[in-house]
Amino acid sequence: MLLSFGFCYLYSVHGFTVFVGGLGVRLFPGVLVKLIGNHMTIESEEDVLALKRIGEIVSRVLQGVLDAAEPGMTTLELDSIGEQLLERYGARSAPRLAYDFPGSVCISINEEAAHGIPGSRVVRAGDVVNVDVSAELDGYFADTGGTTVVPPGSAQKTRLCHATRTALERAMKSAQAGRPVNVIGAAIQRTAKTYGFKIIENLCSHGVGRSLHEEPVSIPGYYDPTDRRVLSDGMVITIEPFLSTKSRVVTESPDGWTLLGARGNLSAQYEHTLIITRGDPIVVTQH
């Protein structure tokens, strides 16, 4: 089945379905779906302040959910914490608002790479838990994510998280107005290779700002020399590397949302929303 959302240009990667940042789109192999696109460009100081407001909120919600994760909790209980925090700050869950996602935040464990539905799954000691939080406030959207290892961890899990955080930091430093979009993927790819991990190639970064997913859509987490797009001053995007121990591709589970790696795969994701400038980007998802 072909399912798409009318806000962007979308395409497949190496014949696989591209899941844009996430709550994505299913594509037949090789099919180009061309839809009316839009993207946010900063036009005023109020735009910057509004993005920082919602960015701080999603950052605080993310930290609250990650800090609460402990053995014996269900992902539904974790989601409830996220929902209560969003309500406290007056923000609305973006995936629920935009796509009727059955939860307030996405919680993915171990072999689940992204978009895990909150439910009865119990968090266990040693689990790799990823939380992705996106929300809307006053017509502005921000998106962030992070990963934690529920103690006790292991050297591999610690290294995976460190490598993914490093990939995000290096990719953000490379993202400047006038540079090709593919410098982002190049930085992530170099970091993954250095640390000996794989990149999940059909999970991508994306534009954001006035809606959850905007142009530039599908910013790959690897270097694509054929990508001729250029970053522009005032553009609002996410950067979210997905590094893994085994899988280069994820597939959709029967629940229609959760994206799965291979059996035994572990993955980590860290994400920020940022405003492109001619110098260092303005990272809005911090507190």
Steps between C-alpha positions, in 0.01 A plus 500: 500500500620848418443746783619857490451833672457805281770727626820408326711341230575137579702223345632156572857422606668210325153361428396501864219693663614834640353578839544874538628576846265277577129512471543441144397384174491163339632494145513227240862427402625759255184709501529879512209673666490870422272704721458868572783592732567774751767596746543751775754780468559728796353842426503673838639490850158378613546190284828427680350560844194287424716209384716534809189487719369176354857370469561544871171326575577187296850495648362501854238238418765277343722527806207430730402181317857372466571565868185310601584181309565214742450124511140391550337802335294459187547724200141616554596624846798683351276654236264620771787694653569660163133583454475663844811710435374619162170599660683683777683711243190556287643320196339240276654171391597549136472137381158471661395835352637437151456126453270378779789306651378281790715666763650830607863406438673220310674241721713234333693222674791287378406359155241779459684781325226764492129580545435247770139515616457542877339191643552197721867437421696499825833678532768258618850541640751540218245627246598766249208745512447771240253783550398743225303810602347747257239759585317812389447831678339808343540359150872413533644147511822358643634146505760334721609154607743311717601155615579354839621162621313371805770375741691284487644600164785353299804632318327453165184683602694787655716528188191494274341790686823696511561449128149613412525813714835577341352452153228753583751754634725468195209519258368815667842666476507428126155648435548856374321712242645456152628149564348192337236311696711187461771631735266390779495139385874508431574600860272228636651238268858585599411476868318168463800355316741626765307327777419185304122537477251490216261775389129429465466636149123529472457717808572862420513854632256757364375856490276620782358826634142575401413131472668184624646394166596754236758548228779415480350155543711189532842632597697174491718390787772400253686678221304516174714661227197540272317726747535855359288679760657790689441621855368856516516772763199481733403145402360293789593131506554205727813290506449149638759231437394138552799273564464126551688182577362289212232659284527739207127491432192491723159360411153580622352264759144364474377774736545747214731734694799339668813473285709190563861406442627144466463258789755591764570842351555796729477859381530849643360833387567854616327797345492878508299765318719782371494819298760520222718811497821608325686395814414251770135392496257617766401186691150558639443165676709567806425609855 
